Amino acid sequence: MGALRRAARAASSLLLTRAEFAAVELSQSGADALRWLLWALGATALLALTLIAATAAIVLALWDRLGWYSLGFLTLAYAVATAYLIFRLWRALNSRPPLLARTMAEFSKDREALFGGSGDAGPEQTP
């Protein structure tokens, strides 16, 4: 009975440790996401101001030769650049590892260490 009690304590201690690791991983992911969002918002605001000034300067410089075409060309260039960035963002978001991937891998290792086998085949059938 004492061995069973020690095993239960060890398992619950291991489970609590893994839960703490999961909480740390989640809080770190949230802090990283907030930091990235703030940096992205600042960069976007500065980029918008830069594009407005550059567009106005280019259109004013080319207005005598090209007229409205200069604005159309710049609009097309901005649309192509935006489509490229959205594609890259979409691809990066789809290729990132799932949330809590390391924690789930550790849970899987713990399950295998405690119960043996992969656990994917379901309960063993004995004749």
RASULPE-V294171 format. One record per residue. N is the residue number from 1. RES is the residue in one letter. PSI is psi in degrees with one decimal (* if undefined). NEAR is the number of other ideal C-beta (glycine too) atoms within 12 Angstrom. Layout:
BEGIN
N/RES/PSI/NEAR
N/RES/PSI/NEAR
END
This chain:
BEGIN
1/M/-35.3/7
2/G/-36.3/8
3/A/-38.9/9
4/L/-39.7/10
5/R/-43.0/11
6/R/-39.2/12
7/A/-41.0/16
8/A/-40.6/15
9/R/-43.6/14
10/A/-41.7/17
11/A/-42.2/20
12/S/-36.0/16
13/S/-42.0/15
14/L/-41.4/21
15/L/-41.8/20
16/L/-40.4/15
17/T/-44.3/18
18/R/-37.9/26
19/A/-38.8/19
20/E/-41.2/16
21/F/-40.0/22
22/A/-41.8/23
23/A/-41.4/16
24/V/-43.0/17
25/E/-40.6/24
26/L/-43.6/18
27/S/-36.3/15
28/Q/-39.8/18
29/S/-41.0/22
30/G/-42.0/15
31/A/-41.0/14
32/D/-43.2/16
33/A/-41.3/17
34/L/-43.9/14
35/R/-44.4/14
36/W/-38.5/16
37/L/-44.4/14
38/L/-42.6/14
39/W/-41.8/14
40/A/-39.6/16
41/L/-43.0/14
42/G/-44.5/14
43/A/-38.5/15
44/T/-41.7/16
45/A/-44.9/14
46/L/-38.1/14
47/L/-39.8/19
48/A/-43.3/16
49/L/-40.5/14
50/T/-43.6/14
51/L/-37.0/21
52/I/-47.1/16
53/A/-43.5/14
54/A/-40.6/17
55/T/-44.7/23
56/A/-41.9/17
57/A/-43.6/15
58/I/-44.4/23
59/V/-41.8/24
60/L/-37.7/17
61/A/-34.6/15
62/L/1.8/19
63/W/-40.1/15
64/D/-35.9/10
65/R/-46.8/13
66/L/-19.4/16
67/G/-129.6/13
68/W/-21.1/13
69/Y/-34.1/16
70/S/-40.3/22
71/L/-37.8/20
72/G/-43.2/17
73/F/-43.3/19
74/L/-39.1/25
75/T/-42.7/18
76/L/-42.8/14
77/A/-41.8/18
78/Y/-38.8/21
79/A/-40.8/14
80/V/-44.6/14
81/A/-39.6/16
82/T/-43.5/18
83/A/-40.1/14
84/Y/-45.2/14
85/L/-39.6/18
86/I/-39.8/14
87/F/-45.0/14
88/R/-42.0/14
89/L/-45.0/16
90/W/-45.0/13
91/R/-40.6/12
92/A/-40.3/13
93/L/-34.6/13
94/N/-21.8/11
95/S/-4.1/10
96/R/153.0/14
97/P/153.0/15
98/P/156.4/14
99/L/137.5/16
100/L/28.7/22
101/A/-42.9/15
102/R/-40.0/20
103/T/-43.2/26
104/M/-35.9/18
105/A/-39.5/18
106/E/-38.5/22
107/F/-41.1/24
108/S/-42.2/20
109/K/-41.7/17
110/D/-43.2/25
111/R/-43.1/20
112/E/-37.4/15
113/A/-36.3/17
114/L/-41.9/19
115/F/-14.1/18
116/G/155.4/11
117/G/176.5/14
118/S/-23.8/13
119/G/-3.5/17
120/D/-23.4/10
121/A/-5.3/10
122/G/-172.3/8
123/P/145.7/9
124/E/142.9/11
125/Q/125.2/6
126/T/137.4/4
127/P/*/3
END
